[in-house]
Amino acid sequence: ATAHSPDLGDELGEWLNILQSVQLPFALLPVLMLTSAPAIMGQFTNRLTLKIIGWTAAIGVFAVNVYLVVSFCFDATNPVPDADWFRAIVIVFLVIYFIFIAYVVYDGLKGTRKSEDARADATNGVGTENRLMGDFGADEDQEVVEITG
């Protein structure tokens, strides 16, 4: 499709790289949060050193994403509109992007805390009568409540 215009292939490659880099945090954040949650990973939870390395890398990825998008969309030599309306749209989408990332982190941390609380309750015998089979290691000899829909 780009055989007649090699520049078009370069432009397409740049857009694809930006698209992939913008989507990367939505895969990276859940993996970091899940592998750092003792309630989910148990003894295989990330150690402090790995958490520091992982979150530092994630922050680096976010910073590079912002730089990549801003430098690509605000550079007059790139094939994007050189107009204020386009810059405003880019800024609005960057704000929405950061809100989504913040939501993913918030929701993940909230879910991790809930699972840790539930595991602590189960360990202390609180609320075990309502646990489902498979939730936080429920054993077969414990009472299981079946939910019917």
N, C-alpha and C positions, 0 to 999 in steps of 0.2 A: 504494500500500500504506500510505502514511502520510497520506493525505488526511483521514482522520477524526481524526488526532491529530498536529498539527504538532510537538509536543514529541518525538514518537517519531522524526520525521525528523531533528531536531537531534541526538538521541542517536545515531542510526545514523550520521550524518555524523561525529560525534566519534570513534566507534569505527573508522570507515573511515580517518580521518586518522591515528589511532594505528597502525593496521595498516600503512598505507603508509609511515609514517615509520620503523617498526621494520624494514621490509624494505629500505629505501633503502641502508643500508650494504653489503648483500650484492650490490648492483649497483655501488655507488660504489667500493668497495675493489678489486675486480679491474680496473676501468678505470684507477684510479690506478696500480696496480702494473704492469699491462701497458704503459701508455704511458710509464712511467718506466724500463722495462727496455731497455737498449741492445741486448741480444742479440735482442730481439723487434722493436723499433722502428727500430734502426739509427740513421740520421742524423735521424730524426724524433722521437727521444726528447725527453721534456719537459725543458726547461731548469730550472735551479735555482730561478728565480723562480716558475715555474709549479708546480713540485713543492711549494714552500713554501705557495703559495696553495691548492693542491689539498688538501694534508694538513691545513692549518689549517681549511679549510672542512669536511673530513671530521670532524675532532675537534669542530668546532662542531656538526655534525649529530648526532654521538653524544651530546654534552652536552645538546642540545635534546631528543633522544629520551628520555634518562633523566629530564629534568625533566618532560616531557610525561606519560610513563607514571606517574611517582611522583605528580605533582600530580593527575592524573586518578584514579588508583586509591586514593589515600589521602585524598582530599577527601570529607568526609561528605555534601556536597550533590550529588555525582555519583551516578548510578544503579548503584553497585557495592556489594557487601556491605560493611558497616561492621563487620568482625569480624577478629579476629587471624588466623584460619586463612586468610582471603583475603589479608591482607598478607603472610603467610608464603609463600603460593603466588606472589605477585607478586615477592617477593625471590628465591625459588628460580629463577623464570623469568628474572629479570634477570641472575642469576649465569650461568645456562646461555647466555643471549644473549651476554654478554661472552666466555664461553669459545668460542662459535662464531665470534665476530668475531676473537678472538685466533688461532684455528685458521686462519681464512681468510687473515689476514695472514701467519702463520708458513708455511703451505703455499705461498702465493704467493711469498714471499721465497725459500723453499727451491727452488721450481721455477725461479725467475728465476736463482738462482745456478747451478743445474745447466745451464740453457741457456747461460749466459755461459761456464761451464767448457767445455762442449761446443764452443761457437763458438771459444774460444781454442785448444782442442785441434785443431780442424779447421784453423784458421789456421796453426798450427805443424806440421801434418802428422801429428799424433798421432791414431791411431784412425780415420783416414779410410777404412780398408778396411771398416769396419762401418757407415758412414753410409748412410742411406736416401736415395733421390731425394726432394728437397724439404726435407730436414732441413738447416737452416742454409745454404741456397743451394748444395746439391750440384750440380755441373755435369754435363752429359751425358757428357763425356769421362772422368769419374772412374768408378772401379769402383763398381758399385751391387750391394749384397747384397739379394736379395729374401727376404722372410720369408714362408714358407708355413705355413698353419695346418692 
